[in-house]
Amino acid sequence: MSRGLLLVNMGGPSNTDEIKPYLKSIFRDPAILPLPGIIRTPLASIIAHKRKDKVAERYDKIGGSSPLIVWTEKLRDSINKIVDKNYDDITVAHAFRYTSPSIEDALEAFSALSIKRVRLLPLFPHKTSAMTGSIEDEARRVAGKLGMVLSMIPAWGNHSEILSIWAAYIKELLGDKPDDSHLLFVAHGIPRRDVRRGDDYPENVEKTARTLGRWLPDNITWSLAYQSKVGPVKWTGPYLENEIDKLAAKGARIILMPISFAADCLETLYDLDIAASDRAMKTGARSVSRVRVFNDDDRFARAMVRIALEGRQHD
């Protein structure tokens, strides 16, 4: 019987005209803005309208569209090549939570091919009740309507193969870095209210940082910060800006390492490469560099196939 493997990421605008609908789609999601629909829907429109110009300016600085779209398609193709050589009953596709192709589009395409069993692979290293939870809820809603059997692939950020790839990226960058560099792990923040409700995301992020930190040379220090805070509520900390200021005040050589993204996106190319780096240099850092993310690295694609299809969820 044919099976499907569906890769899912957040999505992003392919041009500036799509920015407002993209933002509206995000904030209309009850997992992101947990308010009654009668309040959430108009509020999402207000937030999207207020934020669209600022967000458009940021996208303009990284090329005018989200690179996440291209990188996800390339990763899908890389995974598909591996699958084609090793499996004769699996079809690989991708979807985005807030832009096209949607989860519903992808599952309906599977259904048209008489595929009734689907493995869902969220492209986020660590599970969150909001983002990963929203993807799962939407996929289960559509799968139920289509009579599909859906299985979730657990978060993979602390899998030994993934940690080894990250460690290799660090080693590649440290090859020409001075001994007194400081590695700053950076994760996407979540509202503290989610943690109070039982979300263990910070614990898993910190586990990743600790594991990678233990593998660093003795003369490389490290710490962890969270980025992308939105709105007036408290988010997980320390905030990236505060940690940057603290390190820069010491004249540190800062190495930024994002551990929340499978591919380059606005949060890596603008928030880290432009905003955080500029802030660090203006406040006293001696240098700033960044560790790469997976994008379409064949090592990552092979690891994802093993984790998703061979059940290698643990060390």
C-alpha positions in Angstrom: 0.0 0.0 0.0 1.3 3.4 -0.9 2.3 5.8 1.9 2.9 9.5 2.0 5.6 11.6 3.8 4.6 15.2 4.2 7.2 17.8 5.2 5.6 20.9 6.7 7.1 24.3 7.5 5.6 27.6 8.4 5.7 29.2 5.0 6.3 32.8 3.9 5.5 35.4 1.3 6.8 34.9 -2.3 6.4 38.7 -2.9 5.4 41.8 -1.0 1.7 41.5 -2.0 1.5 38.3 0.0 2.9 39.7 3.3 -0.4 41.1 4.6 -2.4 37.9 3.9 0.5 35.8 5.3 0.5 37.8 8.6 -3.3 37.7 8.8 -3.2 33.9 8.4 -0.7 33.6 11.2 -2.6 35.7 13.7 -6.0 34.2 12.8 -4.7 30.8 14.0 -6.0 30.2 17.5 -2.8 28.4 18.4 -0.9 31.7 17.9 -3.5 34.1 19.2 -5.6 32.2 21.8 -8.7 34.4 21.8 -12.4 33.8 20.9 -12.9 33.8 17.1 -15.1 36.9 17.3 -12.2 38.8 18.7 -9.3 37.0 17.0 -10.4 37.4 13.4 -10.7 41.2 13.3 -7.7 41.6 15.6 -5.6 39.5 13.1 -6.6 41.9 10.4 -5.6 44.9 12.5 -2.2 43.3 13.5 -1.5 42.4 9.8 -2.3 45.9 8.6 -0.1 47.5 11.3 2.9 45.2 10.8 2.9 44.7 7.0 5.1 47.7 6.1 7.7 46.9 8.7 7.8 43.3 7.7 8.0 44.3 4.0 11.1 46.4 4.7 12.8 43.4 6.3 12.0 41.1 3.4 13.2 43.8 1.0 16.6 43.6 2.8 16.9 39.8 2.2 15.7 39.8 -1.4 12.0 40.6 -1.3 10.6 37.1 -0.6 10.9 34.2 1.9 13.8 31.9 1.0 12.1 29.3 3.1 9.9 28.5 0.1 12.9 27.6 -2.1 14.8 25.8 0.6 11.8 23.6 1.6 11.3 22.6 -2.1 15.0 21.7 -2.4 14.9 19.7 0.8 11.8 17.9 -0.5 13.6 17.1 -3.7 16.7 15.8 -1.8 14.6 13.6 0.4 12.7 12.4 -2.6 15.8 11.2 -4.4 16.9 9.2 -1.3 13.4 7.7 -1.0 13.2 6.8 -4.7 16.4 4.7 -4.3 15.3 2.9 -1.2 11.5 2.7 -1.1 9.0 1.8 -3.8 5.8 2.7 -1.9 6.4 6.3 -0.6 5.4 9.6 -2.1 7.1 12.7 -0.7 5.4 16.2 -0.7 5.7 19.4 1.2 3.2 22.0 2.6 3.2 25.2 4.5 1.0 26.1 7.5 0.3 29.7 6.5 0.9 29.9 2.7 0.5 27.7 -0.3 0.7 24.8 -0.8 -1.4 24.3 2.3 -1.6 21.1 4.4 -5.1 20.6 3.0 -3.8 20.9 -0.6 -1.1 18.4 0.0 -3.3 15.8 1.8 -5.9 16.1 -0.9 -3.2 15.4 -3.5 -2.2 12.3 -1.6 -5.8 11.2 -1.5 -6.2 11.6 -5.2 -3.3 9.1 -5.5 -5.2 6.7 -3.2 -2.6 7.3 -0.4 -4.4 6.7 2.9 -1.4 6.5 5.3 0.7 9.6 5.9 3.7 10.4 8.1 3.8 14.1 9.1 7.2 15.6 9.5 7.1 19.2 10.9 10.4 20.9 10.0 11.0 22.3 13.4 13.7 20.8 15.7 11.7 21.3 18.9 8.0 20.9 19.5 5.9 23.8 20.6 2.3 23.7 21.5 1.6 26.6 19.1 3.6 26.0 15.9 4.0 22.2 15.9 0.6 21.8 17.6 -1.1 23.9 15.0 0.4 21.9 12.2 -0.7 18.6 13.8 -4.2 19.9 14.5 -4.7 21.1 11.0 -3.3 17.9 9.5 -5.6 15.7 11.7 -8.6 17.8 10.8 -8.0 17.3 7.1 -6.9 13.7 7.4 -10.1 12.9 9.3 -12.2 14.4 6.6 -10.3 12.4 4.0 -10.4 9.1 5.9 -6.6 9.0 6.2 -4.4 7.5 8.9 -1.9 10.1 10.1 1.2 9.5 12.2 3.3 12.3 13.7 7.1 12.1 13.6 8.4 13.3 17.0 10.5 16.4 17.3 14.1 15.6 16.2 16.2 18.4 17.6 17.9 16.2 20.2 18.4 13.2 17.9 22.0 12.1 17.8 22.3 12.4 14.0 21.0 16.0 14.1 23.3 16.9 16.9 26.2 15.5 15.0 25.4 17.6 12.0 25.1 20.7 14.1 28.4 19.9 15.7 30.0 19.6 12.3 28.7 23.0 11.3 30.2 24.5 14.5 33.6 22.8 13.8 33.6 24.1 10.2 33.1 27.7 11.4 35.5 27.5 14.4 38.3 26.4 12.0 39.4 30.0 11.6 38.0 31.7 14.7 40.1 33.0 17.6 40.2 31.0 20.9 38.3 33.7 22.8 35.1 33.4 20.7 31.7 33.1 22.4 29.0 30.8 20.8 25.5 32.2 21.3 22.8 29.6 20.7 19.7 31.3 19.5 16.2 29.7 19.6 12.8 31.1 18.6 11.0 32.3 21.7 7.5 31.4 22.9 5.1 33.2 25.3 5.8 32.4 28.9 2.1 31.6 29.3 2.6 28.5 27.1 5.4 27.3 29.4 3.1 27.8 32.4 0.5 25.7 30.6 3.0 22.8 30.4 4.9 23.4 27.1 8.3 21.8 27.6 9.9 23.6 24.6 12.5 25.5 26.7 13.7 22.3 28.4 14.3 20.7 25.0 16.0 23.7 23.6 18.3 24.0 26.6 19.1 20.3 26.3 20.3 20.9 22.7 22.4 23.8 23.8 23.9 21.9 26.7 24.8 18.9 24.6 26.4 21.0 21.9 28.1 23.1 24.5 29.8 20.1 26.0 31.3 19.3 22.6 32.9 22.8 22.3 36.6 23.3 22.8 37.4 24.3 26.4 38.4 27.8 25.3 35.0 28.6 23.6 32.3 29.8 25.9 28.6 29.6 25.2 25.2 30.8 26.3 21.6 30.7 25.0 19.1 33.4 24.0 15.7 33.6 22.5 14.6 35.7 19.5 11.5 37.0 17.8 9.4 38.3 20.7 6.1 39.8 19.5 3.6 41.8 21.6 3.6 43.0 25.2 3.4 39.7 27.0 6.5 38.0 28.5 8.4 35.5 26.3 11.1 33.0 27.1 14.4 34.6 27.9 17.0 35.8 28.0 16.0 37.9 25.1 18.5 38.0 22.2 18.9 41.8 22.3 19.9 41.7 26.0 22.4 38.9 25.6 23.9 40.6 22.6 24.3 43.8 24.6 25.9 41.9 27.5 28.4 40.1 25.3 29.2 43.1 23.2 29.9 45.2 26.3 32.7 42.7 27.0 34.1 43.1 23.5 33.3 39.5 22.7 33.8 37.8 19.4 30.3 36.5 18.9 29.2 33.4 16.9 25.5 33.2 16.5 24.0 29.7 16.1 20.3 29.4 15.3 18.8 26.1 16.5 15.1 26.6 15.7 15.1 26.5 11.9 15.6 23.9 9.3 16.2 26.5 6.6 17.2 30.1 6.2 14.3 32.5 6.6 13.6 36.0 7.8 14.6 35.1 11.3 18.1 34.0 10.3 18.9 36.3 7.3 17.4 39.5 8.8 17.0 39.1 12.6 20.5 37.5 13.0 22.6 38.4 10.0 21.4 42.0 9.9 19.7 43.2 13.0 21.6 41.3 15.7 24.9 41.6 14.0 24.6 45.3 13.5 23.5 45.7 17.1 26.5 43.7 18.3 29.1 45.6 16.3 27.6 49.0 17.3 27.7 48.1 21.0 31.3 46.8 21.2 31.6 43.3 19.8 34.9 42.7 18.0 33.3 40.4 15.4 30.1 38.6 14.6 29.7 35.4 12.5 26.9 32.8 12.2 26.7 29.1 12.0 24.8 27.8 9.0 21.4 26.1 9.1 20.5 22.8 7.3 18.8 24.1 4.1 19.2 21.3 1.6 22.3 19.7 3.0 22.4 16.0 1.9 23.5 15.0 5.4 20.3 16.5 6.8 18.1 15.0 4.1 19.6 11.5 4.9 19.0 12.0 8.6 15.4 13.1 8.0 14.7 10.0 5.9 16.1 7.7 8.6 14.3 9.5 11.4 11.0 9.7 9.5 10.9 6.3 7.8 13.1 3.9 9.7 11.9 4.7 13.2 15.2 6.0 14.5 13.8 8.4 17.0 16.2 7.8 19.8 20.0 7.3 20.2 
